[in-house]
């Protein structure tokens, strides 16, 4: 795994594609694969949230199924 936020963001979206995870569960899943620090983890989650790619509800992260241009612009 690459430590670039865009690549890490794609990895996060892949992991949560079929099930919602808590912040801690997702972090632990990523830690199994790479040496990840919390700053990069939260920066990447913020990046995905700003792109409207993920939702955070009741401490669970879920992938949005589709994102339209109007959601971005």
Residue pairs with C-beta under 8 A, 6 or more apart in sequence:
1 7
1 8
1 11
1 30
1 33
1 34
2 8
3 34
3 36
3 40
5 40
5 43
5 44
5 47
6 47
8 30
8 36
8 40
8 41
8 44
9 44
9 47
9 48
9 51
9 53
11 30
11 33
12 26
12 30
12 44
12 45
12 48
12 54
12 61
13 48
13 53
13 54
13 63
15 21
15 26
15 29
15 30
16 26
16 54
16 61
16 62
16 63
17 63
20 60
20 61
20 62
21 29
21 60
21 61
22 59
22 60
22 61
23 45
23 59
23 61
26 61
27 36
27 38
27 41
30 36
30 41
45 54
45 56
45 61
48 54
49 56
51 67
51 72
52 64
52 67
52 71
52 72
53 63
53 64
53 67
54 61
54 62
54 63
54 64
55 61
55 62
55 64
